[in-house]
Amino acid sequence: MSKKKKNIINICLLAALFVVLFVLEQTLSGGSMLLTVLKKGAIYALIACSMNLLNGFTGLFSLGQAGFMLLGAYTYAIFTIPVEARADVYQYFDGGIIQFTLPVIVAIILAGIVAALFASLIGMPVLRLKSDYLAIATLGFAEIIRAFMMFEGLGPITNGSNLLKKFPTFSTILFPFAVAGVCIALIVMLINSSYGRAFKAIRDDEVAAEAMGVNLFKHKQTAFVISSFFAGIGGALLAMYQSTVQANAFKSAMTYEILLIVVIGGIGSITGSILASFLYIASSEWWLRFLDETAFIGSFQVPLLRSGFRMVVFSIIIMVIVLFYRQGIMGTREYSLDALLRFFKNLPAKIKSIGKKKKGEDAAASEEVQ
Amino acid sequence: MSLIEVRDMKVRYGGIEALKGVSFDVEEGSIVTLIGANGAGKSTTLKTIAGLVKPVEGTITYNGEDITGLEPQKLVSKGIVLVPEGRRVFGNLSVYENLRIGAYLIKDKAQIEAQLEHVYDLFPRLKERSWQLAGTLSGGEQQMLAVGRALMAQPKVIMMDEPSLGLAPIIVRGIFDIIKKINEEGTTVLLIEQNANAALRVAHHGYVMETGNVTMEGTGQALLNDTRVREAYLGKAK
């Protein structure tokens, strides 16, 4: 298949996805679980990709993602609350000091820029650290940002520890998909550029990369700032999705959630991060919800099922993945049309072989019994 | 004037003095080798010239220009490239990507393509395996890749740190043939080796290092025939 033909098919697939999304939105009711999962999944896909750029492609183990998302979410919320709603939102701070609003798209980009700005400031001292020390420092930064945003003295801007609300939210499900899609495309382009190659070289061997003329600090800083930029945009989208924002929700648990997605998808695979995001969100919001609810079979109460059990199951899943399936879903492989076609071509054979294997095992087992 | 002149170079790791005032010259177009036992300071010398380690004292001049303590990327763009010890290829990148990293500071696409062709001519094996991950290559192939990657930067001086380390004898011979070939094409080679015999055979000039000092120098042939060198490094008593 020629490259041009492949491109056309890929674009058609992408268009088909948007048509399907549009149809789903028109036919399903607003409270539909599927729509919720798709929206949140798209946002998490962007954030997971931004984290993968840093952790998977540049080899910088950073745990500051929640902090940058918080900065993005707050920047977006603060600058888009309509002027007439400000008196109500900032009721304890006389309507706040910011008395103008920005268009949604401008505010989203600004959210990314603010996150990137903070990243470039803390990057200077923090990126000199390696592995675990970097993780601890970035985690600490995220916690400081969270505490700082709730500081009463900043109330006229951040509304202290109170909710920010009444800012514009998604009018259509296509919006988060479009923004996340564009951002992920930019990340992919970066990874495939000579910059991306240098990132991967740094990940594989810092000393050799330096000996080849790759400026370590500059490239680490670039990766860090760009990753934070997209985390900030992801934060803004998350604010739109939630329709209210409060700093206290951006705990380190949120970073771990994203780290979990990156690990499940495959460290160093953008495709993996995207797949794992939808899978994770679907599981946690929808398919595994029942684990948190007490259930009865007749009058018998099913043991273990209660609030919080879901997280136990997730912990077990991550342990199983880390122990037996370290590559995650995709390893370091990426989506390609050829691979997709091959996958579907081999699927019937695979299912057959699994069926056969089972039959074979059954037969062997029954022989043993005899 | 020599291409590289090192004068009184001193390097400390914490409190330990690894180089205690090393001086030597590298003539343009020659193969120069530093031989010596483990811990003599050979690797440190190369790393210092490459800018990976900063000297506390002394000067390094290149083409008459003081390059002491410059950043590695500046030195690479001036044409001084290091093939690090133990190959250190980028294991999760393909052979092709590894080579492209070598040409990282070259912006001209046509130049990169030409250099890529040149490296593939020198190492046909790399061309065959250009899409294979470098981590899956054999030791000899990885060494070829490490040399090829350094050549991608179009160096004037290529510094090799123990290129024969851990390789089978037949492959070692191949590596030394390549070193000669690179040199015949006009690249100056600064080589350090434990395999003193092979290194002195290809070298125009050699220096013997002992615990942070240069103790002897001479042409490759002269050092090969020197009794002290023979006893200490070549394992052949008279």
Interface residues (C-beta under 8 A of the other chain):
Chain A: S194 R197 A198 K200 A201 R203 D204 D205 V207 A208 A209 E210 A211 M212 G213 V214 N215 G268 T332
Chain B: A50 L52 E71 P72 Q73 V76 S77 V81 L82 P84 R88 V89 F90 G91 N92 L93 E97 R100 I101 G102 Y104 L105 R149 A150 A153
